[in-house]
Amino acid sequence: MTKTKASDTQVASTGAQPALNPGDEAPRGTTGTGEDVCPACNGKGRIDGAPCETCGGSGTVTRAIGGA
């Protein structure tokens, strides 16, 4: 069983698309993607005390995996 975040559940129930951060290649949960450490903030979520713009402050970005 996979745990989901409350925000992911709300997105599924409303049919709205989840917000993408500039560093994301696809919405979270998309088949063929996975989380990766943000290259801009190195997973810290902040740069010079402000939220990282690349990952939206989460420290992770969604990337395509596999290369198939």
C-alpha positions in Angstrom: 0.0 0.0 0.0 1.3 3.4 -0.9 0.8 6.4 1.4 -0.4 9.6 -0.2 -0.2 13.1 1.0 -3.4 15.0 1.8 -2.7 17.5 -0.9 -2.4 14.6 -3.5 -5.7 13.2 -2.3 -7.4 16.6 -2.8 -5.9 16.9 -6.3 -7.3 13.5 -7.2 -10.8 14.3 -5.8 -11.1 17.7 -7.5 -9.5 16.7 -10.8 -7.1 19.7 -10.6 -3.6 19.4 -11.8 -0.9 19.6 -9.1 1.3 22.7 -9.1 4.6 22.1 -10.8 7.8 23.8 -9.5 10.2 25.1 -12.1 12.6 22.1 -11.5 9.8 19.5 -12.0 9.7 17.5 -15.2 6.2 16.1 -14.5 3.5 16.1 -11.8 4.2 13.9 -8.7 3.0 10.4 -9.1 3.3 10.3 -12.8 4.3 6.9 -14.1 8.0 6.8 -15.0 9.0 9.5 -12.6 10.6 9.8 -9.2 11.8 12.3 -6.6 15.4 13.6 -6.9 17.4 16.0 -4.8 17.0 19.6 -6.0 20.2 20.6 -7.9 19.8 24.3 -7.0 19.6 24.0 -3.1 21.1 20.5 -2.8 18.0 19.2 -1.0 17.9 22.0 1.7 14.8 23.7 0.3 16.3 27.2 1.0 18.9 29.4 -0.7 20.3 32.4 1.3 17.4 32.0 3.8 14.7 32.2 1.2 12.7 29.2 -0.2 14.4 27.7 -3.2 12.6 28.7 -6.4 13.5 25.6 -8.3 11.9 23.1 -5.9 9.4 25.4 -4.2 11.2 24.9 -0.8 10.6 21.1 -0.7 14.2 20.2 -1.4 13.1 17.7 -4.1 12.2 17.8 -7.8 10.3 15.2 -9.9 12.3 13.7 -12.7 11.8 11.2 -15.4 13.5 7.9 -14.7 14.4 4.9 -16.8 15.2 6.5 -20.2 13.0 4.0 -22.0 
